[in-house]
Amino acid sequence: MKSRGSALGIFVLVLLLFLTTTTGAFAALEETASEEQAAHWEEQAEDGPLFKYYLLNRDIEFKGPLSSDRTYINVDKHWQVRKAWISLAVTVSDLSKNAALTVYVNNLPINTELLAQSEQSQILRLPLPLTALKEGSNEIRLEVSTTGSENNEAVCMEETESGRWVLIRGTSYVHLNFSENAPTSNLNEYPYPFLKTSESPQAHSSLILLPDQASEEEIAAALRIAAGLGALAQDESTDLNMASYSQVTKSELSKYDIIYLGGYDQAPAEIRSLLSESDKAGLSQGAVIFRGASPFNKEKTLMGITTQGDKADLVDAARLFQNGDLISQMDANVFQLRHGMEVGTLAAAADQYVLKDMGYGNGIYLEGRYRQQATAGIRLTSNRLVVPGAKAVVHFRYAQNLDFDKSLITIYVNGVPVGSKKLTSENAQEDKLEVPIPENLISAGYVEVSFSFDLLLKNMGCDRLHDETPWAFVDGQTAIYLPTKGERALLLDNYPWPFVKDGRFNDTAVVVSSQPSKQELDFVAELFGFLGKEVKDNEGTLTVVKDSELKELDKRYNYIMAGTPSQLQAIRTINESLWFKYDDQFGYFQSNEMRRLLESFSRNLASVQLAISPVNPERGLLIATAPKQENLLHVKKYLTEPRFASNLLGNAMLVDREENATNHYFAEEEIFSVADRINMGSSQFKVFAVMFATVMLLIFIGIFWYWKNRRRR
């Protein structure tokens, strides 16, 4: 009897230990944010005042006697390229004798270099002829031979053993020097020159100008313009400027291309004088949009959006500039948007990404023997969670001169193979491959799909590299289906959720000071430039509330507040909802169960906190705040720059004066959505299901054992 009781006790103890270990596997306390270092480029603009670099941003490994990979760069229609080169960080294995690298631009061979055998990285800087580049998308193909190929020597199949490889690092890049064409007065040139995709500081020379005493509608319209520019900038930082008229001098105004947005009667006299008498007649019937030389500097451009009627017309005009189709139709320097005119965008197909709609035109052409590969990237909105059912449907065709016993296509998702298919002579003119995509490969908001062809020729012993040229073509109708559902957890990991949902503003309200400073306007403009990168249409709700007008939070909205407690009374009002609360005098952040803070230290902290709205648990509060104004800028880059925003994790981030950032998670069940708690297809759920089944089996065995021994007794 005693031994049976001891055995039962041991079983219960083992079970408890198992449960404790299982629970611990899902716990997270605190993570330290690591700031991604910005790349430092020594190359300066040599033959043009502006420059642009396209980072490869992924490592490429070349194996076999001959293989190639492709990347794409864009030459803006407003550029006059003066010089171009490609910088490659290359590592070569010791067995890759006489390895050679050839660079092609739009299928034209540009340069061939023999690579030294060394597993230490070597830098190649190769010029690109300007005649090979064209306006729009340009294909850069890198082709590597890992066997003796100089002097047109033969390549033998037996030379494909492992150990022959060449690696091109993701730090490689294409660099362009260019000057810009002078802008015209046509409105359909927007967003040029207000948005320029250059790394040069002098390219960021645009200003969104508001009238003094700007209304809530005027600021809301300006933030829509900022979001639209952010959407057009894609992965680039927007570096926007926003100010009211009295906050900038005439000298400063002369340095900017300007977008004026506000009432006509409140506009500076210099801007009012740009409208003719006939154009002024439409001011009371809606918004008038005009463009021409800036009155502050004839070398710069000014675009005005103004009205004498309802300020809500300014918001509709800003929405118009989020509709690319309508922008392209404004082929004059003045346009009247009449009150009530429909400017909404058409809804895009949800969860489906087609190559031709992603900028790949009719498709992707691949040419050459052995491994040929091209990659397409897909960015997902932050609120969507990929669920079972994701798949790639690839339409393709290929040459008839292949060895169909050995040639095949393989699809990779984020570097992992998900499916392949042998090529056949019967299907060469029209082939199709449909492969499922495991949802556990898509844990972040970016998906990289690679189309890899192994193109081998018949009777290939030791052949010359270019005797025959096989090819393959991925059709533009190729589609990637990524079914998603559910709202994500209310965590900074998922920023800009919940303020952008399914590609549109999600009942977003911004609280600003009654008289916002230029620093505050710059902050919110750049923040909305970042949010705009996920905005796909102009239908969502975005509103601005002045602090003095905010009597209580509206349960309909997700709120954004950026400022100190002395600037925004609203931050004092919601202090009890913060994860890191202020003291009674609002001079420092208080300690809590996650972090002990010295008062002298916390007075110089800044924080980003994503909290639950106190009036609606389904809504969130994004608070960027600091006790001192000068410290608030330490968190700005995490909310406005893509390369830093990925460091936001948990419920709250604290940043000190040295810009050391720490993230903090707080255990609150309410912040998790149903989709986050139970994702039936996720690998985490599968692990949990196995653990749960194991526990239930142990419990059943224990009960059976106890019942059996009790019957014997």
BELGI-V248067 format. One record per helix or strand of 2 or more residues. SS is the DSSP state (hx for helix, st for strand). FROM is the first residue (numbers start at 1). LEN is the number of residues. Records with the same first field share a line. If there is no record, write none. Layout:
# BELGI-V248067
SS=FROM-LEN ; FROM-LEN
This chain:
# BELGI-V248067
hx=2-24 ; 130-3 ; 150-3 ; 157-3 ; 187-3 ; 201-3 ; 216-18 ; 245-3 ; 250-4 ; 269-4 ; 277-4 ; 312-9 ; 324-5 ; 355-4 ; 439-3 ; 492-3 ; 518-17 ; 547-3 ; 569-5 ; 575-3 ; 599-4 ; 629-12 ; 642-4 ; 669-3 ; 674-4 ; 683-30
st=30-3 ; 50-6 ; 60-4 ; 66-10 ; 79-14 ; 100-6 ; 108-7 ; 118-10 ; 136-10 ; 154-3 ; 165-4 ; 173-8 ; 206-5 ; 242-3 ; 257-7 ; 286-9 ; 297-11 ; 334-5 ; 352-3 ; 363-5 ; 370-10 ; 385-2 ; 391-8 ; 408-6 ; 416-7 ; 431-6 ; 446-10 ; 462-3 ; 471-5 ; 479-3 ; 484-2 ; 500-2 ; 504-2 ; 508-5 ; 542-5 ; 558-5 ; 606-8 ; 616-11 ; 652-4 ; 661-4
